[in-house]
Each structure stands twice: as C-alpha cells, then as structure tokens.
Amino acid sequence: MKNKKWLLPTCIVLGIIIFLVVSFFIFAVVMTEKGYGMTVGRALYAKDGSCMLIEDENSPIRMSDLSDGKNLFDGISTGDKILVIHTGIAESYPAQTGAYWLLKLSDGDRDDIPDKIIEDLSSMGWLSHIYSDKYSFSLRFNTYGESFYDSESGKLVKTTNATDPSKYETKYYMSEDEFDTVLNMIWAMDISAYPSEYDPINPPDAKEKLMSEPHDTIVLTYRAGDYEKVITCEEVAFAAGGYDDRSRAFLELCDYIEKTVTSSEAWNSLPAPEFYYE
C-alpha cells in the first residue's frame, strides 16, 4: 500500500517532465524548419554591452536581442552556458545573428571562455582590458589580512580563519566599469612611487603612532605586463584616515576594491564567518 501511495504522484511528475521535454524538442524542430538555428555555447559580453555566443573554439557570434521584451539577456553573465534560438548567421568577425529565445543551462565565468577567443577579441577592441592579462591587481585586506581578491583569477576569499577555509572561497569578476575605476585610480596615484613597505596612517616622523588591536593588514599588488608592484601595510589601525594626499589616495583605492567585492552577490553568498574578533 505504501508503494502504491507514491505511484500516482511519481507518474504525474514523470508525465510533466516528459511533456516538457517533448514540447521543447517539437518547438526546436519547428523553429529549425522555419530557418532558425539552435546553438549551445557560452555568453561573453562585449565592450559595447552586446552579448556574444561562444561555441567552443569557433568564431564568436554577436547577438542582437529580437525578443518582444528586449530583455533576453537579463540574468546572463559572462561564462554562463546558454541555448539560443536565433536567425541565420552573417559571416563576419565576430559573426552576427538575431536571438529570439534563450535558455540558461548552467552558471559559468571568465575561465570557461577559450583564451584564444579572448585574445582575438581584445586585440580587435571588442573587449575591455578587464579581460586582458596585461593589467590585473590583487588585494589582501581585513583583520590580519584574512580576506583576499585577485582580479585576474577571480579568486575571492572571505576569510582564511575557519575550520574549513575552502567553504569561504569563490569566484568573482568585477564589471567593466568597476575594473576601469580601479585602474584609473592606480594610474592617477603613480603607484610606482610608493614604498614596498608602507604605513598609510602614521607619518614617518610621528612620535606616537596610531594603533589598534586587532589590526588591519593590506597588501596591494598591481601587475602590468612584466611589471609588478607590491605594497605591504602591516598593523594598520582600523577606522583611521591617511595623513596626506598620497596616503588618502592609497586608502581610497583599497577601500573601493574592498567595498566593491564585499557588496557583491558572490561575497554575500558565502557563509557568515565562523570566528569573530573582540
């Protein structure tokens, strides 16, 4: 009797799944017979905001939104795997097509896009330097430097102070505007002129230094091609400002990076810290 109790609900669920699968394939066949194409690939956003479809190592396809609501790509991020019903493909580089319908199959990120595609599109000006290996940066921040972000790999660490630190690590890539803001701040402050070991809170001739316990640790790394600059700040007092324009510019840069990553969905999706400092 117990098995029979679950038989009807199970059959209903299976029937619905079969109906949806069959309906989808009928829809796909009808669209194909009408001259439309169906392609599975990865999404990649161009510098002008348009969405491209990357099918393995094949040429990228720049898609225009032909849906009624003009919101076909809402909720789609770079690297996501998608299925697209589209018009014929115009041969160019990148190729062109119009997209009528889209289904997101799985999440993804920048690492799911072939490097050759990124290199080709970047060299032609289709992508911002957010996708280029020429410029990148990382920041270690927070109490004792337990949080970390790297723009090149997308590695985001909420805290290393945990029983299982792997639970507090994820991937996150800044938007083009956010990345550009960071680079412009770096270029404006002439980062090469900063010492490798730096105290942005206390001037070198300070007789009494402002301290706090626990304290902040900041390690900023900037990379441009073969050039790398690392600025390490140990035992930085919390809630303190810089003592001159240069130190304030440095702290504003670090604060912008920290606020950007800690307000992201990726950061907030990680569990709350296991341990807290008093």
Secondary structure, 3 states (H helix, E strand, C coil): CHHHHHHHHHHHHHHHHHHHHHHHHHHHHHHHHCCCEEEEEEEEECCCCCEEEECCCCCCEEEEECCCCCCCCCCCCCCCEEEEEECCCECCCCEEEEEEEEEEEECCCHHHCCHHHHHHHHHCCCCCHHHCCCEEEEEEECECCCEEEECCCCEEECCCCCCCHHHHEEECCCCHHHHHHHHHHHHHCCHHHCCCECCCCCCCCCCCCCCCCCCEEEEEEEEECCEEEEEEEEEECCCCCCCCHHHHHHHHHHHHHHHHHHCCHHHHCCCCCCCCCC
